[in-house]
Amino acid sequence: MEKYKCKCGWVYDPAKGDPKANIKPGTPFEELPESYKCPECGEGKSAFTKCDKKDCK
């Protein structure tokens, strides 16, 4: 599963999910609800871009 990076720099890692938003580990970014917001800056899903392995750690 691919990681996605918000424009603020926060990375959504599907292996970890987002416990603060009750997103379980193993949830692909594509399956996040449209209402999903970055836990760091509050931007929506449109602020995220798929990142390559060297860009997202």
PDB file of N, CA, C and O in Angstrom:
ATOM      1  N   MET A   1       0.846  -1.186   0.000  1.00  0.00           N
ATOM      2  CA  MET A   1       0.000   0.000   0.000  1.00  0.00           C
ATOM      3  C   MET A   1       0.885   1.241   0.000  1.00  0.00           C
ATOM      4  O   MET A   1       1.950   1.275   0.618  1.00  0.00           O
ATOM      5  N   GLU A   2       0.420   2.237  -0.698  1.00  0.00           N
ATOM      6  CA  GLU A   2       1.179   3.466  -0.875  1.00  0.00           C
ATOM      7  C   GLU A   2       0.955   4.445   0.271  1.00  0.00           C
ATOM      8  O   GLU A   2      -0.130   4.520   0.848  1.00  0.00           O
ATOM      9  N   LYS A   3       2.002   5.186   0.583  1.00  0.00           N
ATOM     10  CA  LYS A   3       1.894   6.271   1.555  1.00  0.00           C
ATOM     11  C   LYS A   3       1.519   7.545   0.813  1.00  0.00           C
ATOM     12  O   LYS A   3       1.834   7.708  -0.366  1.00  0.00           O
ATOM     13  N   TYR A   4       0.845   8.438   1.513  1.00  0.00           N
ATOM     14  CA  TYR A   4       0.449   9.722   0.942  1.00  0.00           C
ATOM     15  C   TYR A   4       0.914  10.836   1.873  1.00  0.00           C
ATOM     16  O   TYR A   4       0.825  10.725   3.095  1.00  0.00           O
ATOM     17  N   LYS A   5       1.409  11.904   1.270  1.00  0.00           N
ATOM     18  CA  LYS A   5       1.965  13.013   2.036  1.00  0.00           C
ATOM     19  C   LYS A   5       1.109  14.256   1.858  1.00  0.00           C
ATOM     20  O   LYS A   5       0.782  14.644   0.737  1.00  0.00           O
ATOM     21  N   CYS A   6       0.749  14.878   2.978  1.00  0.00           N
ATOM     22  CA  CYS A   6      -0.003  16.128   2.946  1.00  0.00           C
ATOM     23  C   CYS A   6       0.955  17.265   2.578  1.00  0.00           C
ATOM     24  O   CYS A   6       2.168  17.144   2.748  1.00  0.00           O
ATOM     25  N   LYS A   7       0.407  18.348   2.081  1.00  0.00           N
ATOM     26  CA  LYS A   7       1.259  19.485   1.715  1.00  0.00           C
ATOM     27  C   LYS A   7       1.985  20.067   2.927  1.00  0.00           C
ATOM     28  O   LYS A   7       2.980  20.771   2.760  1.00  0.00           O
ATOM     29  N   CYS A   8       1.508  19.788   4.143  1.00  0.00           N
ATOM     30  CA  CYS A   8       2.190  20.263   5.354  1.00  0.00           C
ATOM     31  C   CYS A   8       3.364  19.364   5.737  1.00  0.00           C
ATOM     32  O   CYS A   8       4.179  19.722   6.588  1.00  0.00           O
ATOM     33  N   GLY A   9       3.444  18.184   5.098  1.00  0.00           N
ATOM     34  CA  GLY A   9       4.546  17.270   5.366  1.00  0.00           C
ATOM     35  C   GLY A   9       4.168  16.023   6.148  1.00  0.00           C
ATOM     36  O   GLY A   9       4.969  15.094   6.246  1.00  0.00           O
ATOM     37  N   TRP A  10       2.952  15.983   6.713  1.00  0.00           N
ATOM     38  CA  TRP A  10       2.513  14.809   7.455  1.00  0.00           C
ATOM     39  C   TRP A  10       2.251  13.667   6.484  1.00  0.00           C
ATOM     40  O   TRP A  10       1.685  13.882   5.412  1.00  0.00           O
ATOM     41  N   VAL A  11       2.657  12.459   6.848  1.00  0.00           N
ATOM     42  CA  VAL A  11       2.523  11.293   5.972  1.00  0.00           C
ATOM     43  C   VAL A  11       1.480  10.326   6.521  1.00  0.00           C
ATOM     44  O   VAL A  11       1.544   9.910   7.678  1.00  0.00           O
ATOM     45  N   TYR A  12       0.517   9.976   5.666  1.00  0.00           N
ATOM     46  CA  TYR A  12      -0.436   8.922   6.015  1.00  0.00           C
ATOM     47  C   TYR A  12       0.178   7.596   5.596  1.00  0.00           C
ATOM     48  O   TYR A  12       0.447   7.365   4.417  1.00  0.00           O
ATOM     49  N   ASP A  13       0.392   6.734   6.573  1.00  0.00           N
ATOM     50  CA  ASP A  13       0.943   5.399   6.339  1.00  0.00           C
ATOM     51  C   ASP A  13      -0.171   4.390   6.575  1.00  0.00           C
ATOM     52  O   ASP A  13      -0.606   4.210   7.712  1.00  0.00           O
ATOM     53  N   PRO A  14      -0.643   3.723   5.516  1.00  0.00           N
ATOM     54  CA  PRO A  14      -1.752   2.785   5.692  1.00  0.00           C
ATOM     55  C   PRO A  14      -1.426   1.640   6.654  1.00  0.00           C
ATOM     56  O   PRO A  14      -2.335   1.061   7.249  1.00  0.00           O
ATOM     57  N   ALA A  15      -0.162   1.312   6.811  1.00  0.00           N
ATOM     58  CA  ALA A  15       0.206   0.247   7.751  1.00  0.00           C
ATOM     59  C   ALA A  15      -0.090   0.665   9.190  1.00  0.00           C
ATOM     60  O   ALA A  15      -0.334  -0.184  10.047  1.00  0.00           O
ATOM     61  N   LYS A  16      -0.068   1.965   9.453  1.00  0.00           N
ATOM     62  CA  LYS A  16      -0.328   2.484  10.797  1.00  0.00           C
ATOM     63  C   LYS A  16      -1.751   2.997  10.961  1.00  0.00           C
ATOM     64  O   LYS A  16      -2.277   3.018  12.074  1.00  0.00           O
ATOM     65  N   GLY A  17      -2.382   3.413   9.862  1.00  0.00           N
ATOM     66  CA  GLY A  17      -3.701   4.019   9.953  1.00  0.00           C
ATOM     67  C   GLY A  17      -3.597   5.387  10.614  1.00  0.00           C
ATOM     68  O   GLY A  17      -2.539   6.016  10.585  1.00  0.00           O
ATOM     69  N   ASP A  18      -4.683   5.844  11.204  1.00  0.00           N
ATOM     70  CA  ASP A  18      -4.711   7.117  11.933  1.00  0.00           C
ATOM     71  C   ASP A  18      -5.572   6.937  13.170  1.00  0.00           C
ATOM     72  O   ASP A  18      -6.779   7.178  13.134  1.00  0.00           O
ATOM     73  N   PRO A  19      -4.948   6.510  14.270  1.00  0.00           N
ATOM     74  CA  PRO A  19      -5.720   6.229  15.487  1.00  0.00           C
ATOM     75  C   PRO A  19      -6.547   7.416  15.968  1.00  0.00           C
ATOM     76  O   PRO A  19      -7.633   7.222  16.515  1.00  0.00           O
ATOM     77  N   LYS A  20      -6.059   8.638  15.776  1.00  0.00           N
ATOM     78  CA  LYS A  20      -6.796   9.824  16.232  1.00  0.00           C
ATOM     79  C   LYS A  20      -8.130   9.967  15.508  1.00  0.00           C
ATOM     80  O   LYS A  20      -9.092  10.500  16.060  1.00  0.00           O
ATOM     81  N   ALA A  21      -8.180   9.481  14.255  1.00  0.00           N
ATOM     82  CA  ALA A  21      -9.404   9.575  13.454  1.00  0.00           C
ATOM     83  C   ALA A  21     -10.134   8.233  13.388  1.00  0.00           C
ATOM     84  O   ALA A  21     -11.045   8.062  12.578  1.00  0.00           O
ATOM     85  N   ASN A  22      -9.737   7.285  14.236  1.00  0.00           N
ATOM     86  CA  ASN A  22     -10.339   5.948  14.246  1.00  0.00           C
ATOM     87  C   ASN A  22     -10.192   5.222  12.910  1.00  0.00           C
ATOM     88  O   ASN A  22     -11.075   4.467  12.503  1.00  0.00           O
ATOM     89  N   ILE A  23      -9.062   5.459  12.229  1.00  0.00           N
ATOM     90  CA  ILE A  23      -8.753   4.747  10.984  1.00  0.00           C
ATOM     91  C   ILE A  23      -7.836   3.584  11.354  1.00  0.00           C
ATOM     92  O   ILE A  23      -6.731   3.786  11.857  1.00  0.00           O
ATOM     93  N   LYS A  24      -8.306   2.377  11.101  1.00  0.00           N
ATOM     94  CA  LYS A  24      -7.576   1.177  11.496  1.00  0.00           C
ATOM     95  C   LYS A  24      -6.350   0.949  10.618  1.00  0.00           C
ATOM     96  O   LYS A  24      -6.361   1.302   9.439  1.00  0.00           O
ATOM     97  N   PRO A  25      -5.286   0.357  11.184  1.00  0.00           N
ATOM     98  CA  PRO A  25      -4.130  -0.044  10.376  1.00  0.00           C
ATOM     99  C   PRO A  25      -4.580  -0.955   9.239  1.00  0.00           C
ATOM    100  O   PRO A  25      -5.476  -1.783   9.405  1.00  0.00           O
ATOM    101  N   GLY A  26      -3.950  -0.791   8.097  1.00  0.00           N
ATOM    102  CA  GLY A  26      -4.299  -1.590   6.926  1.00  0.00           C
ATOM    103  C   GLY A  26      -5.310  -0.913   6.018  1.00  0.00           C
ATOM    104  O   GLY A  26      -5.694  -1.486   4.998  1.00  0.00           O
ATOM    105  N   THR A  27      -5.754   0.301   6.363  1.00  0.00           N
ATOM    106  CA  THR A  27      -6.731   1.020   5.542  1.00  0.00           C
ATOM    107  C   THR A  27      -6.013   1.820   4.456  1.00  0.00           C
ATOM    108  O   THR A  27      -5.279   2.758   4.768  1.00  0.00           O
ATOM    109  N   PRO A  28      -6.215   1.462   3.185  1.00  0.00           N
ATOM    110  CA  PRO A  28      -5.590   2.224   2.098  1.00  0.00           C
ATOM    111  C   PRO A  28      -6.127   3.662   2.050  1.00  0.00           C
ATOM    112  O   PRO A  28      -7.270   3.922   2.426  1.00  0.00           O
ATOM    113  N   PHE A  29      -5.295   4.572   1.588  1.00  0.00           N
ATOM    114  CA  PHE A  29      -5.692   5.975   1.491  1.00  0.00           C
ATOM    115  C   PHE A  29      -6.976   6.129   0.678  1.00  0.00           C
ATOM    116  O   PHE A  29      -7.838   6.940   1.016  1.00  0.00           O
ATOM    117  N   GLU A  30      -7.096   5.360  -0.377  1.00  0.00           N
ATOM    118  CA  GLU A  30      -8.270   5.442  -1.248  1.00  0.00           C
ATOM    119  C   GLU A  30      -9.573   5.108  -0.528  1.00  0.00           C
ATOM    120  O   GLU A  30     -10.645   5.538  -0.954  1.00  0.00           O
ATOM    121  N   GLU A  31      -9.486   4.352   0.550  1.00  0.00           N
ATOM    122  CA  GLU A  31     -10.681   3.959   1.297  1.00  0.00           C
ATOM    123  C   GLU A  31     -11.017   4.906   2.450  1.00  0.00           C
ATOM    124  O   GLU A  31     -12.008   4.701   3.151  1.00  0.00           O
ATOM    125  N   LEU A  32     -10.197   5.939   2.648  1.00  0.00           N
ATOM    126  CA  LEU A  32     -10.515   6.920   3.686  1.00  0.00           C
ATOM    127  C   LEU A  32     -11.761   7.687   3.269  1.00  0.00           C
ATOM    128  O   LEU A  32     -11.971   7.915   2.077  1.00  0.00           O
ATOM    129  N   PRO A  33     -12.589   8.087   4.223  1.00  0.00           N
ATOM    130  CA  PRO A  33     -13.790   8.847   3.856  1.00  0.00           C
ATOM    131  C   PRO A  33     -13.416  10.191   3.217  1.00  0.00           C
ATOM    132  O   PRO A  33     -12.356  10.748   3.503  1.00  0.00           O
ATOM    133  N   GLU A  34     -14.278  10.693   2.367  1.00  0.00           N
ATOM    134  CA  GLU A  34     -14.011  11.984   1.715  1.00  0.00           C
ATOM    135  C   GLU A  34     -13.875  13.111   2.734  1.00  0.00           C
ATOM    136  O   GLU A  34     -13.272  14.145   2.445  1.00  0.00           O
ATOM    137  N   SER A  35     -14.430  12.912   3.913  1.00  0.00           N
ATOM    138  CA  SER A  35     -14.371  13.924   4.964  1.00  0.00           C
ATOM    139  C   SER A  35     -13.052  13.878   5.752  1.00  0.00           C
ATOM    140  O   SER A  35     -12.857  14.673   6.671  1.00  0.00           O
ATOM    141  N   TYR A  36     -12.142  12.949   5.397  1.00  0.00           N
ATOM    142  CA  TYR A  36     -10.889  12.797   6.130  1.00  0.00           C
ATOM    143  C   TYR A  36     -10.070  14.083   6.081  1.00  0.00           C
ATOM    144  O   TYR A  36      -9.965  14.727   5.038  1.00  0.00           O
ATOM    145  N   LYS A  37      -9.494  14.446   7.224  1.00  0.00           N
ATOM    146  CA  LYS A  37      -8.658  15.644   7.342  1.00  0.00           C
ATOM    147  C   LYS A  37      -7.294  15.260   7.902  1.00  0.00           C
ATOM    148  O   LYS A  37      -7.176  14.338   8.710  1.00  0.00           O
ATOM    149  N   CYS A  38      -6.282  15.972   7.465  1.00  0.00           N
ATOM    150  CA  CYS A  38      -4.936  15.782   7.990  1.00  0.00           C
ATOM    151  C   CYS A  38      -4.942  16.106   9.486  1.00  0.00           C
ATOM    152  O   CYS A  38      -5.457  17.150   9.887  1.00  0.00           O
ATOM    153  N   PRO A  39      -4.376  15.222  10.314  1.00  0.00           N
ATOM    154  CA  PRO A  39      -4.376  15.482  11.754  1.00  0.00           C
ATOM    155  C   PRO A  39      -3.440  16.620  12.168  1.00  0.00           C
ATOM    156  O   PRO A  39      -3.543  17.132  13.283  1.00  0.00           O
ATOM    157  N   GLU A  40      -2.536  17.013  11.284  1.00  0.00           N
ATOM    158  CA  GLU A  40      -1.600  18.088  11.611  1.00  0.00           C
ATOM    159  C   GLU A  40      -2.131  19.467  11.239  1.00  0.00           C
ATOM    160  O   GLU A  40      -2.059  20.404  12.034  1.00  0.00           O
ATOM    161  N   CYS A  41      -2.670  19.585  10.016  1.00  0.00           N
ATOM    162  CA  CYS A  41      -3.056  20.923   9.542  1.00  0.00           C
ATOM    163  C   CYS A  41      -4.541  21.077   9.236  1.00  0.00           C
ATOM    164  O   CYS A  41      -5.019  22.193   9.037  1.00  0.00           O
ATOM    165  N   GLY A  42      -5.280  19.955   9.197  1.00  0.00           N
ATOM    166  CA  GLY A  42      -6.714  20.028   8.959  1.00  0.00           C
ATOM    167  C   GLY A  42      -7.130  20.084   7.499  1.00  0.00           C
ATOM    168  O   GLY A  42      -8.317  20.228   7.204  1.00  0.00           O
ATOM    169  N   GLU A  43      -6.172  19.972   6.571  1.00  0.00           N
ATOM    170  CA  GLU A  43      -6.512  19.964   5.146  1.00  0.00           C
ATOM    171  C   GLU A  43      -7.205  18.646   4.781  1.00  0.00           C
ATOM    172  O   GLU A  43      -7.020  17.626   5.446  1.00  0.00           O
ATOM    173  N   GLY A  44      -8.000  18.691   3.717  1.00  0.00           N
ATOM    174  CA  GLY A  44      -8.718  17.512   3.253  1.00  0.00           C
ATOM    175  C   GLY A  44      -7.857  16.604   2.395  1.00  0.00           C
ATOM    176  O   GLY A  44      -6.672  16.865   2.186  1.00  0.00           O
ATOM    177  N   LYS A  45      -8.467  15.536   1.901  1.00  0.00           N
ATOM    178  CA  LYS A  45      -7.750  14.541   1.106  1.00  0.00           C
ATOM    179  C   LYS A  45      -7.095  15.131  -0.132  1.00  0.00           C
ATOM    180  O   LYS A  45      -6.082  14.609  -0.597  1.00  0.00           O
ATOM    181  N   SER A  46      -7.652  16.208  -0.674  1.00  0.00           N
ATOM    182  CA  SER A  46      -7.086  16.800  -1.896  1.00  0.00           C
ATOM    183  C   SER A  46      -5.701  17.413  -1.662  1.00  0.00           C
ATOM    184  O   SER A  46      -4.985  17.695  -2.623  1.00  0.00           O
ATOM    185  N   ALA A  47      -5.321  17.620  -0.406  1.00  0.00           N
ATOM    186  CA  ALA A  47      -4.005  18.183  -0.086  1.00  0.00           C
ATOM    187  C   ALA A  47      -2.918  17.114  -0.075  1.00  0.00           C
ATOM    188  O   ALA A  47      -1.737  17.433   0.063  1.00  0.00           O
ATOM    189  N   PHE A  48      -3.309  15.840  -0.221  1.00  0.00           N
ATOM    190  CA  PHE A  48      -2.352  14.736  -0.176  1.00  0.00           C
ATOM    191  C   PHE A  48      -1.946  14.306  -1.576  1.00  0.00           C
ATOM    192  O   PHE A  48      -2.742  14.347  -2.514  1.00  0.00           O
ATOM    193  N   THR A  49      -0.685  13.892  -1.696  1.00  0.00           N
ATOM    194  CA  THR A  49      -0.195  13.314  -2.942  1.00  0.00           C
ATOM    195  C   THR A  49       0.538  12.018  -2.621  1.00  0.00           C
ATOM    196  O   THR A  49       1.154  11.876  -1.565  1.00  0.00           O
ATOM    197  N   LYS A  50       0.458  11.079  -3.556  1.00  0.00           N
ATOM    198  CA  LYS A  50       1.172   9.822  -3.389  1.00  0.00           C
ATOM    199  C   LYS A  50       2.658  10.133  -3.407  1.00  0.00           C
ATOM    200  O   LYS A  50       3.122  10.932  -4.219  1.00  0.00           O
ATOM    201  N   CYS A  51       3.397   9.504  -2.517  1.00  0.00           N
ATOM    202  CA  CYS A  51       4.821   9.800  -2.481  1.00  0.00           C
ATOM    203  C   CYS A  51       5.636   8.549  -2.775  1.00  0.00           C
ATOM    204  O   CYS A  51       5.221   7.418  -2.521  1.00  0.00           O
ATOM    205  N   ASP A  52       6.822   8.812  -3.324  1.00  0.00           N
ATOM    206  CA  ASP A  52       7.699   7.674  -3.593  1.00  0.00           C
ATOM    207  C   ASP A  52       8.457   7.314  -2.311  1.00  0.00           C
ATOM    208  O   ASP A  52       8.433   8.053  -1.327  1.00  0.00           O
ATOM    209  N   LYS A  53       9.111   6.189  -2.347  1.00  0.00           N
ATOM    210  CA  LYS A  53       9.729   5.635  -1.134  1.00  0.00           C
ATOM    211  C   LYS A  53      10.795   6.564  -0.546  1.00  0.00           C
ATOM    212  O   LYS A  53      10.935   6.628   0.675  1.00  0.00           O
ATOM    213  N   LYS A  54      11.542   7.278  -1.374  1.00  0.00           N
ATOM    214  CA  LYS A  54      12.597   8.145  -0.836  1.00  0.00           C
ATOM    215  C   LYS A  54      12.021   9.449  -0.253  1.00  0.00           C
ATOM    216  O   LYS A  54      12.676  10.111   0.552  1.00  0.00           O
ATOM    217  N   ASP A  55      10.801   9.813  -0.661  1.00  0.00           N
ATOM    218  CA  ASP A  55      10.192  11.051  -0.193  1.00  0.00           C
ATOM    219  C   ASP A  55       9.430  10.869   1.118  1.00  0.00           C
ATOM    220  O   ASP A  55       9.320  11.804   1.911  1.00  0.00           O
ATOM    221  N   CYS A  56       8.912   9.681   1.341  1.00  0.00           N
ATOM    222  CA  CYS A  56       8.113   9.412   2.558  1.00  0.00           C
ATOM    223  C   CYS A  56       8.795   8.358   3.404  1.00  0.00           C
ATOM    224  O   CYS A  56       9.027   7.237   2.953  1.00  0.00           O
ATOM    225  N   LYS A  57       9.111   8.723   4.621  1.00  0.00           N
ATOM    226  CA  LYS A  57       9.761   7.771   5.510  1.00  0.00           C
ATOM    227  C   LYS A  57       8.885   7.462   6.682  1.00  0.00           C
ATOM    228  O   LYS A  57       9.266   6.673   7.546  1.00  0.00           O
TER     229      LYS A  57
END
